[in-house]
Amino acid sequence: MDIREMLKTAPLLFDGAMGTYFSQKVRAHGGSCELANLNEPETVAEIHREYLSAGAQAIKSNTFAANRPTMNGDEALVRRVISAGWQIAQREAESAGAFAFADIGPVGGLDGGSAADEYCWLADRFLDEGAVNFLFETQSSARGLAEAAEHIRARRPEAFIMVSFAVQPDGFTREGEFASELLAEMRKSGAADAVGFNCVCGARHMLELARTLDSGGLPLSLMPNAGYPVVRGSRTFYDGDPAYFAAQLAEMAAEGAAILGGCCGTTPAHIERARQALSGSRPAPASARIALEKPAEPPESPFWQKLTRGERVTAVELDSPADASIEKFMRGARELQSAGVDLLTIADCPIARARMDSSLLACKVYRELGMEPLPHMTCRDRNLNASKALLLGLSAEGVRNVLLVTGDPVPTAERDEVKSVYQFNSRKLAAFVASLGEQSLAAPFHIFGALNVNARNFDIQLRLAKEKLERGMVGFLTQPVLTHEAFENLRRAKRELPSAYILGGIIPIVSARNARFMDSEINGINVDPRLTEMYEGLDRAEAEELAVKISAEIARRIAPAVDGYYLMTPFQRTGLITRILAQLRREGLV
């Protein structure tokens, strides 16, 4: 029977896990079970037969991680593994009157075009073997999938193509993309015959997630894990009860899921119980989706309102304390607030050295002073869960603006003691924050990023900036403009990023030594040697007077190219910043 016709009369039951069950059977862990297609083909065939005997109506080829990036570019090996894996699965499926699906897992570390090329190459290997049914599973984004589906249909129009995403219980993939947006993207592209989710979630959490989503009329596929893993010794185990798992799948079918199966930790026992629980089930209309209740929307950001009215704004960065003493910081914040600063920006452990948390400090400033903060958030120190937790807290506290940066790397000498995270970069984080604002928050954040006008190859900076805008950012704070090249790059940015709000960076130089240090040791800052020479031999008072003059000159020069100024406070000298701000006001620059 054709799969499309079958789905009109009853749910389609897939098999369960291959990798974890293979490890259980051979009492081994680690390594690639896909190589068993060549080394232990009978074990692979036996697993397929066990699932089919348990009642599975469709099985996946043992080829999840058979791709060139995973197998170190060994194209010949990938071809052999796919050929052997497909032949085993097809033979066993035909013997049982079941469907065989070409199983293609995610290809990591590739951009959209490269991912599409790899998926198309993999699809060709299966098409050459005669495959008709395809499953792209455990995906964390839709990169390359529509192109691969079009490629498959061009060669085999009757192909049945499923796309399944790995989504956490809160609805986000590990790349920060939201489930509903991925479903909408696949529906809009017309790439898939069925869409859904597998892995990461246990059965109950996947059921609750599915209730909040709409597949848009496409058959919905749900293949949860057998609960959540536990580690004993050096091995990972899933202890999920097959009867409980099967009961949850029956509820999924009642909610409208048309395709069901199991992922990590599931065994033939889980599928056998599922077959019994689903016996007699008929397709059910999708239930009314549960809308997530949002809290009351907080007031809009005065900084944002001023910026969108076309008025030039001022943002000042003040370093958070390196210890638990906060009095000096709060005094400086009050001084800047009295000077009329629109936004206080707080860096997130700059130069990868620990300081008081920028988000916690932002909440304190906003709560106690009523001054709008712009906390920086890096990708260096937090994974997706930790980032979401902070963002939810910031939103609850009424903070409306955030700045996202990838983050400075940890210094080489400390890497053995301090570990970076880098689960994603600032572009992916921006997409995540934008989705979070639409799905879970009372109001979205206004997301800003960094723009390095001192970069040697500014073309790359502009390309990245355009990607950031596409993913939800609204503007940029630039590195300090202290050279002619930086000024020209800033002017170019204004021309080529017309939709972005740009705050031009100004950092007062306070001595010749300070200028040489920044030019030599601070990433992203270049200082014109002529400026350094101007500070030679000056005492502190004379140097600060010169700093006010030079900062005002820079502000005048960059004014046509910016929507505001981003001043960085050197050595907590807030008094110097207030003098510069006063000069800018006298000149009508703010």
C-alpha positions as CSV (number, residue, x, y, z in Angstrom):
1,M,0.0,0.0,0.0
2,D,1.1,3.5,-0.7
3,I,2.1,5.4,2.4
4,R,-0.1,8.3,1.6
5,E,-3.1,6.1,1.3
6,M,-2.2,4.2,4.5
7,L,-2.0,7.4,6.6
8,K,-5.7,8.1,5.7
9,T,-6.8,5.0,7.5
10,A,-4.4,4.3,10.4
11,P,-1.2,5.7,12.1
12,L,2.1,4.4,10.7
13,L,4.3,2.8,13.3
14,F,8.1,3.0,12.9
15,D,10.8,1.0,14.6
16,G,12.8,2.3,17.6
17,A,16.4,3.1,18.2
18,M,19.2,1.5,16.3
19,G,22.3,2.9,18.0
20,T,21.4,2.4,21.6
21,Y,19.8,-1.0,21.0
22,F,22.8,-2.1,19.0
23,S,25.1,-1.1,21.9
24,Q,22.9,-3.0,24.2
25,K,23.0,-6.2,22.1
26,V,26.7,-6.3,21.5
27,R,27.5,-4.9,25.0
28,A,29.6,-2.2,23.7
29,H,29.4,1.6,23.6
30,G,31.0,4.3,21.6
31,G,32.1,4.0,18.0
32,S,29.9,4.0,14.9
33,C,27.1,1.5,14.7
34,E,26.8,2.4,11.0
35,L,30.1,0.5,10.4
36,A,28.3,-2.6,11.5
37,N,26.6,-2.6,8.1
38,L,30.0,-3.8,6.9
39,N,31.4,-5.6,9.9
40,E,28.4,-7.1,11.5
41,P,25.6,-7.1,8.9
42,E,23.7,-10.0,10.5
43,T,23.4,-8.1,13.8
44,V,21.9,-5.2,12.0
45,A,19.5,-7.4,10.1
46,E,18.5,-9.2,13.3
47,I,17.7,-5.8,14.9
48,H,15.5,-4.9,11.9
49,R,13.7,-8.3,12.2
50,E,13.1,-7.8,15.9
51,Y,11.4,-4.5,15.3
52,L,9.4,-5.9,12.4
53,S,8.3,-8.8,14.5
54,A,7.3,-6.4,17.3
55,G,4.9,-4.7,14.9
56,A,6.8,-1.9,13.2
57,Q,5.4,-1.1,9.7
58,A,8.5,1.0,8.7
59,I,12.1,0.7,9.5
60,K,15.0,3.1,9.1
61,S,18.3,2.1,7.4
62,N,21.3,2.0,9.7
63,T,22.8,5.1,8.1
64,F,22.1,7.9,10.5
65,A,25.7,9.1,10.7
66,A,26.8,7.9,7.3
67,N,28.0,11.1,5.8
68,R,31.3,12.6,4.7
69,P,31.8,15.2,7.5
70,T,31.2,12.5,10.2
71,M,33.4,9.9,8.4
72,N,36.3,12.3,8.0
73,G,35.7,12.8,4.3
74,D,36.1,9.1,3.4
75,E,33.8,9.1,0.4
76,A,34.4,5.5,-0.5
77,L,33.6,4.4,3.0
78,V,30.4,6.4,3.1
79,R,29.3,4.9,-0.2
80,R,29.9,1.3,1.1
81,V,28.1,1.9,4.4
82,I,25.1,3.4,2.7
83,S,24.9,0.7,0.1
84,A,25.2,-2.1,2.7
85,G,22.8,-0.4,5.2
86,W,20.1,0.2,2.6
87,Q,20.3,-3.3,1.1
88,I,19.9,-4.9,4.6
89,A,17.0,-2.7,5.5
90,Q,15.2,-3.1,2.2
91,R,15.6,-6.9,2.2
92,E,14.2,-7.2,5.7
93,A,11.4,-4.7,5.0
94,E,10.3,-6.5,1.8
95,S,10.2,-9.9,3.6
96,A,7.8,-8.4,6.2
97,G,5.7,-6.3,3.9
98,A,6.9,-3.1,5.5
99,F,8.4,0.2,4.3
100,A,12.1,0.9,4.3
101,F,13.2,4.5,4.8
102,A,16.6,5.9,3.9
103,D,17.7,7.5,7.1
104,I,19.8,10.7,6.9
105,G,20.9,12.4,10.0
106,P,22.2,16.0,10.4
107,V,25.5,17.0,8.9
108,G,27.3,19.3,11.3
109,G,29.5,22.3,10.8
110,L,28.2,23.2,7.3
111,D,26.5,26.4,6.1
112,G,23.2,26.2,4.2
113,G,24.7,25.7,0.7
114,S,27.2,23.1,1.9
115,A,24.6,21.3,3.9
116,A,22.3,21.2,0.9
117,D,25.1,19.8,-1.3
118,E,25.9,17.1,1.3
119,Y,22.2,16.1,1.7
120,C,21.8,15.9,-2.1
121,W,24.9,13.8,-2.4
122,L,23.7,11.4,0.2
123,A,20.2,11.3,-1.4
124,D,21.8,10.3,-4.7
125,R,23.5,7.4,-3.0
126,F,20.1,6.1,-1.8
127,L,18.4,6.9,-5.0
128,D,21.0,4.9,-6.9
129,E,20.1,2.0,-4.6
130,G,16.4,2.3,-5.4
131,A,15.2,4.1,-2.3
132,V,11.7,5.8,-2.5
133,N,11.1,6.8,1.1
134,F,13.4,9.3,2.9
135,L,13.7,10.4,6.5
136,F,15.8,13.5,7.4
137,E,15.9,13.1,11.2
138,T,17.2,14.8,14.4
139,Q,17.6,18.1,12.6
140,S,18.3,21.2,14.5
141,S,17.6,23.6,11.6
142,A,16.1,23.5,8.2
143,R,19.3,24.3,6.4
144,G,19.6,22.5,3.1
145,L,16.5,20.4,3.6
146,A,14.2,22.0,1.0
147,E,17.0,21.9,-1.6
148,A,17.6,18.2,-0.9
149,A,13.8,17.4,-1.1
150,E,13.6,19.2,-4.5
151,H,16.6,17.2,-5.7
152,I,15.0,13.9,-4.6
153,R,11.7,14.8,-6.3
154,A,13.5,15.7,-9.5
155,R,14.9,12.2,-9.7
156,R,11.9,10.4,-8.1
157,P,8.7,12.3,-8.1
158,E,6.8,9.7,-6.2
159,A,9.2,9.9,-3.2
160,F,7.8,10.2,0.3
161,I,10.0,12.6,2.3
162,M,9.8,13.1,6.1
163,V,11.6,15.8,8.1
164,S,12.0,15.4,11.8
165,F,13.5,18.0,14.2
166,A,15.2,17.4,17.5
167,V,13.5,19.8,19.9
168,Q,13.9,20.3,23.6
169,P,10.7,20.3,25.8
170,D,10.6,24.1,25.7
171,G,10.3,24.1,22.0
172,F,13.8,25.1,20.9
173,T,16.5,23.1,19.0
174,R,20.1,23.2,20.1
175,E,20.7,25.9,17.5
176,G,18.1,28.1,19.1
177,E,15.4,27.7,16.4
178,F,11.8,27.3,17.6
179,A,9.7,24.3,16.7
180,S,6.7,26.2,15.3
181,E,8.9,28.3,13.0
182,L,10.6,25.1,11.7
183,L,7.2,23.5,11.0
184,A,6.1,26.7,9.2
185,E,9.3,26.8,7.2
186,M,8.9,23.3,6.0
187,R,5.2,23.8,5.2
188,K,5.9,26.9,3.2
189,S,8.7,25.3,1.2
190,G,6.5,22.3,0.3
191,A,9.6,20.1,0.8
192,A,8.1,17.5,3.1
193,D,5.3,15.0,3.0
194,A,5.4,14.7,6.8
195,V,7.0,16.7,9.5
196,G,7.6,16.2,13.2
197,F,10.0,15.6,16.0
198,N,12.3,12.9,17.4
199,C,15.0,12.5,20.1
200,V,15.9,14.8,23.0
201,C,12.4,14.7,24.6
202,G,10.8,11.9,26.5
203,A,7.3,10.8,25.5
204,R,5.3,13.0,27.8
205,H,7.2,16.2,27.1
206,M,7.0,15.5,23.3
207,L,3.2,15.1,23.7
208,E,2.9,18.3,25.6
209,L,5.0,20.1,23.0
210,A,3.0,18.7,20.1
211,R,-0.2,20.0,21.7
212,T,1.0,23.6,21.3
213,L,2.0,23.3,17.7
214,D,0.2,23.1,14.3
215,S,1.7,21.0,11.5
216,G,-0.4,23.0,9.0
217,G,-2.2,19.9,7.6
218,L,0.9,17.8,7.0
219,P,1.0,14.4,8.7
220,L,2.7,14.8,12.1
221,S,5.5,12.4,13.1
222,L,6.5,12.0,16.7
223,M,9.3,9.6,17.8
224,P,10.4,10.4,21.4
225,N,13.1,8.9,23.5
226,A,12.5,6.2,26.1
227,G,12.5,8.8,28.9
228,Y,15.8,10.5,29.8
229,P,19.2,8.9,30.1
230,V,21.1,8.0,33.3
231,V,24.9,7.4,33.5
232,R,26.2,4.4,35.4
233,G,29.9,4.0,35.4
234,S,30.9,5.0,31.9
235,R,27.8,3.9,30.2
236,T,24.5,5.6,29.4
237,F,21.2,3.8,30.0
238,Y,17.5,4.5,29.3
239,D,15.1,3.0,31.9
240,G,11.8,4.1,30.3
241,D,9.0,1.7,30.9
242,P,7.7,0.3,27.5
243,A,4.0,0.2,28.8
244,Y,4.2,3.9,29.8
245,F,5.9,4.8,26.5
246,A,3.2,3.0,24.5
247,A,0.4,4.8,26.5
248,Q,1.9,8.2,25.6
249,L,2.1,7.2,21.9
250,A,-1.6,6.3,22.0
251,E,-2.3,9.8,23.4
252,M,-0.3,11.3,20.6
253,A,-2.3,9.3,18.0
254,A,-5.5,10.6,19.7
255,E,-4.2,14.1,19.4
256,G,-3.7,13.7,15.6
257,A,-0.2,12.3,15.2
258,A,-0.1,10.2,12.1
259,I,3.4,8.7,12.3
260,L,4.8,7.3,15.5
261,G,7.9,5.5,16.6
262,G,10.8,5.6,19.0
263,C,14.2,7.1,19.3
264,C,17.1,6.8,21.8
265,G,16.7,4.1,24.4
266,T,13.6,2.4,22.7
267,T,13.7,-1.3,22.0
268,P,11.5,-3.9,20.3
269,A,9.7,-4.2,23.6
270,H,8.6,-0.5,23.4
271,I,7.4,-1.0,19.8
272,E,5.5,-4.1,20.6
273,R,3.7,-2.3,23.4
274,A,3.0,0.6,21.1
275,R,1.5,-1.7,18.5
276,Q,-0.9,-3.1,21.1
277,A,-1.8,0.4,22.3
278,L,-2.4,1.7,18.8
279,S,-4.4,-1.3,17.7
280,G,-7.6,0.0,16.1
281,S,-6.5,3.6,16.2
282,R,-7.8,5.8,13.4
283,P,-6.5,9.2,12.3
284,A,-7.8,11.9,14.6
285,P,-8.2,15.5,13.8
286,A,-5.6,17.7,15.4
287,S,-6.9,19.0,18.7
288,A,-7.2,22.6,19.5
289,R,-3.8,23.9,20.1
290,I,-3.0,25.3,23.5
291,A,-1.7,28.9,23.3
292,L,1.0,29.8,25.8
293,E,-0.3,32.5,28.0
294,K,2.0,35.5,28.0
295,P,2.4,37.9,30.9
296,A,1.3,41.5,30.6
297,E,3.4,43.5,28.2
298,P,5.9,45.8,30.0
299,P,6.2,49.5,29.1
300,E,8.2,50.3,26.0
301,S,11.8,51.3,26.2
302,P,12.3,55.1,26.3
303,F,15.7,54.6,24.7
304,W,14.1,52.7,21.8
305,Q,11.3,55.2,21.4
306,K,13.9,58.0,21.2
307,L,16.0,56.1,18.7
308,T,13.0,55.3,16.4
309,R,11.9,59.0,16.5
310,G,15.2,59.8,14.8
311,E,16.7,61.6,17.9
312,R,20.4,61.0,18.5
313,V,20.9,58.8,21.6
314,T,23.8,58.3,24.0
315,A,24.9,54.9,25.5
316,V,27.7,54.7,27.9
317,E,29.6,51.5,28.9
318,L,30.6,51.1,32.5
319,D,32.6,48.1,33.5
320,S,31.0,45.9,36.2
321,P,33.1,45.3,39.3
322,A,35.7,42.6,39.4
323,D,34.8,41.8,43.0
324,A,31.6,42.0,45.1
325,S,32.0,45.7,45.9
326,I,29.2,47.5,44.0
327,E,29.1,50.9,45.6
328,K,31.5,52.6,43.2
329,F,29.7,51.2,40.2
330,M,26.3,52.4,41.4
331,R,27.7,55.9,42.1
332,G,29.1,56.0,38.6
333,A,25.7,54.9,37.2
334,R,23.9,57.6,39.1
335,E,26.4,60.2,37.9
336,L,25.8,59.1,34.3
337,Q,22.1,59.1,34.8
338,S,22.2,62.7,36.1
339,A,24.2,63.6,33.0
340,G,21.2,62.5,30.8
341,V,22.7,59.2,29.4
342,D,20.0,57.3,27.6
343,L,21.4,53.8,28.1
344,L,23.9,52.2,30.4
345,T,25.7,49.3,28.7
346,I,27.4,46.6,30.8
347,A,29.9,44.2,29.2
348,D,29.8,40.5,29.9
349,C,33.2,39.5,31.3
350,P,35.3,41.4,28.7
351,I,38.6,39.9,27.7
352,A,37.2,36.6,29.1
353,R,37.9,37.7,32.7
354,A,35.3,37.2,35.3
355,R,33.4,40.2,36.5
356,M,30.0,40.7,38.2
357,D,27.3,39.3,36.0
358,S,26.1,41.8,33.4
359,S,22.4,40.7,33.5
360,L,22.1,40.6,37.3
361,L,23.7,44.1,37.4
362,A,21.4,45.3,34.7
363,C,18.4,44.3,36.7
364,K,19.7,46.0,39.8
365,V,20.4,49.3,37.9
366,Y,16.9,49.2,36.3
367,R,15.1,48.3,39.6
368,E,16.9,50.8,41.9
369,L,17.7,53.7,39.5
370,G,15.1,53.4,36.8
371,M,18.0,53.8,34.4
372,E,17.7,51.7,31.2
373,P,20.5,49.1,30.9
374,L,21.9,47.3,27.9
375,P,23.4,44.0,29.3
376,H,25.8,42.3,27.0
377,M,25.5,38.6,26.6
378,T,28.2,36.4,25.1
379,C,28.1,32.9,23.7
380,R,31.4,32.0,25.4
381,D,30.1,31.1,28.9
382,R,26.6,29.8,28.5
383,N,24.7,27.1,26.6
384,L,21.2,27.5,25.3
385,N,19.5,26.7,28.5
386,A,21.6,29.1,30.6
387,S,21.0,31.9,28.0
388,K,17.3,31.3,28.0
389,A,17.1,31.4,31.8
390,L,18.9,34.8,31.9
391,L,16.7,36.2,29.1
392,L,13.5,35.1,30.9
393,G,14.8,36.8,34.1
394,L,15.7,40.0,32.2
395,S,12.3,40.1,30.6
396,A,10.5,39.6,33.9
397,E,12.5,42.5,35.3
398,G,11.4,44.8,32.5
399,V,14.8,45.0,30.6
400,R,13.9,45.5,26.9
401,N,17.3,45.8,25.2
402,V,20.2,43.3,25.0
403,L,23.5,43.2,23.1
404,L,24.7,39.9,21.8
405,V,28.3,39.1,21.0
406,T,30.2,35.8,20.4
407,G,32.7,36.8,23.1
408,D,36.5,37.0,23.5
409,P,38.3,33.6,23.7
410,V,39.7,32.5,27.0
411,P,43.4,33.4,27.3
412,T,45.6,30.5,26.3
413,A,47.2,30.1,29.7
414,E,43.8,29.7,31.4
415,R,42.2,27.2,29.0
416,D,43.0,24.2,31.1
417,E,41.2,25.8,34.0
418,V,38.4,27.8,32.4
419,K,36.4,26.1,29.7
420,S,34.5,28.0,27.0
421,V,31.1,26.9,25.9
422,Y,30.5,28.4,22.4
423,Q,27.4,26.3,21.7
424,F,26.5,28.9,19.1
425,N,27.6,32.3,17.7
426,S,26.0,35.7,18.0
427,R,24.0,35.2,14.8
428,K,22.4,32.0,16.0
429,L,21.8,33.5,19.5
430,A,20.1,36.5,17.8
431,A,17.7,34.2,16.0
432,F,17.0,32.3,19.3
433,V,16.3,35.6,21.2
434,A,14.0,36.8,18.4
435,S,12.1,33.6,18.5
436,L,11.9,33.6,22.3
437,G,10.4,37.1,22.1
438,E,7.7,35.9,19.8
439,Q,6.9,32.7,21.6
440,S,7.5,33.1,25.3
441,L,7.9,36.7,26.4
442,A,5.4,39.5,27.0
443,A,7.4,41.7,24.6
444,P,10.4,41.0,22.3
445,F,13.8,42.3,23.1
446,H,15.4,45.0,21.0
447,I,18.6,43.1,19.9
448,F,21.8,44.8,19.2
449,G,25.2,43.5,18.1
450,A,28.8,44.6,17.7
451,L,30.3,46.0,14.6
452,N,34.1,46.1,14.3
453,V,34.9,49.1,12.2
454,N,38.6,48.4,12.8
455,A,38.6,44.9,11.2
456,R,41.2,44.4,8.5
457,N,38.7,42.8,6.2
458,F,35.6,44.9,6.7
459,D,33.8,43.1,3.9
460,I,33.4,40.1,6.2
461,Q,32.1,42.4,9.0
462,L,29.4,43.8,6.7
463,R,28.4,40.3,5.5
464,L,28.1,39.1,9.1
465,A,26.2,42.3,10.0
466,K,23.6,41.6,7.3
467,E,23.2,38.1,8.5
468,K,22.6,39.4,12.1
469,L,19.9,41.8,10.8
470,E,18.2,38.9,9.0
471,R,18.2,37.0,12.2
472,G,16.6,39.6,14.4
473,M,19.1,42.3,15.3
474,V,18.1,45.9,14.9
475,G,21.3,47.8,15.3
476,F,25.0,47.8,16.2
477,L,27.4,49.4,18.6
478,T,30.7,49.9,16.9
479,Q,34.3,49.6,18.2
480,P,36.0,53.0,18.9
481,V,36.6,55.2,15.9
482,L,40.2,56.3,16.4
483,T,41.6,56.1,12.8
484,H,40.7,57.3,9.4
485,E,40.1,53.8,8.2
486,A,37.6,53.2,11.0
487,F,35.8,56.4,10.0
488,E,35.5,55.3,6.4
489,N,34.3,51.9,7.4
490,L,31.6,53.5,9.6
491,R,30.4,55.6,6.7
492,R,30.3,52.5,4.5
493,A,28.3,50.7,7.1
494,K,25.7,53.4,7.2
495,R,25.4,53.1,3.4
496,E,25.2,49.4,3.2
497,L,23.2,48.7,6.3
498,P,20.4,51.2,5.8
499,S,17.9,49.4,8.1
500,A,20.3,49.2,11.1
501,Y,20.6,51.7,13.9
502,I,24.3,52.5,14.4
503,L,25.8,53.9,17.6
504,G,29.3,55.1,16.8
505,G,32.0,54.0,19.3
506,I,34.0,56.7,21.2
507,I,36.6,55.9,23.9
508,P,38.5,58.8,25.5
509,I,42.3,58.2,25.5
510,V,43.7,59.3,28.9
511,S,47.4,59.0,28.3
512,A,50.0,58.0,25.7
513,R,50.5,54.8,27.6
514,N,46.8,54.1,27.5
515,A,46.8,54.6,23.8
516,R,49.7,52.3,23.2
517,F,48.1,49.6,25.4
518,M,44.8,49.7,23.6
519,D,46.4,49.6,20.2
520,S,48.6,46.7,21.1
521,E,46.6,44.5,23.4
522,I,42.8,45.2,23.0
523,N,41.2,43.2,20.2
524,G,39.2,45.5,17.9
525,I,40.8,48.8,18.9
526,N,43.2,50.6,16.6
527,V,44.7,54.0,17.6
528,D,46.1,56.5,15.1
529,P,49.8,57.0,16.1
530,R,49.3,60.8,15.7
531,L,46.8,60.7,18.6
532,T,49.2,58.8,20.8
533,E,51.9,61.5,20.1
534,M,49.5,64.2,21.2
535,Y,49.4,62.8,24.7
536,E,53.1,62.5,25.2
537,G,54.3,64.5,28.3
538,L,50.8,65.5,29.5
539,D,49.7,65.2,33.1
540,R,46.3,63.8,34.0
541,A,44.4,67.1,33.9
542,E,45.9,68.1,30.6
543,A,45.3,64.6,29.1
544,E,41.6,64.7,30.2
545,E,41.2,68.1,28.6
546,L,42.6,66.8,25.4
547,A,40.4,63.7,25.7
548,V,37.3,65.9,25.8
549,K,38.4,67.9,22.8
550,I,39.3,64.8,20.7
551,S,36.1,62.9,21.6
552,A,34.0,65.9,20.6
553,E,35.9,66.1,17.3
554,I,35.3,62.4,16.6
555,A,31.6,62.9,17.5
556,R,31.3,65.8,15.0
557,R,33.0,63.8,12.3
558,I,30.9,60.6,12.6
559,A,27.6,62.4,13.3
560,P,26.2,62.0,9.7
561,A,26.9,58.3,9.8
562,V,25.4,57.4,13.2
563,D,22.1,57.4,15.1
564,G,23.8,57.9,18.4
565,Y,27.0,57.6,20.3
566,Y,28.4,54.7,22.3
567,L,31.0,56.0,24.8
568,M,33.3,53.7,26.8
569,T,34.3,54.8,30.3
570,P,38.1,54.4,30.8
571,F,39.1,53.3,34.3
572,Q,35.6,54.1,35.8
573,R,36.2,57.9,35.1
574,T,32.6,58.8,34.8
575,G,33.4,62.4,35.5
576,L,35.3,62.5,32.2
577,I,32.4,61.0,30.3
578,T,30.0,63.6,31.8
579,R,32.3,66.4,30.6
580,I,32.3,64.9,27.1
581,L,28.5,64.6,27.1
582,A,28.3,68.3,28.2
583,Q,30.5,69.3,25.3
584,L,28.4,67.3,22.9
585,R,25.3,69.1,24.2
586,R,26.8,72.5,23.9
587,E,27.6,71.7,20.2
588,G,24.1,70.4,19.6
589,L,25.4,66.9,18.8
590,V,22.9,65.2,21.2
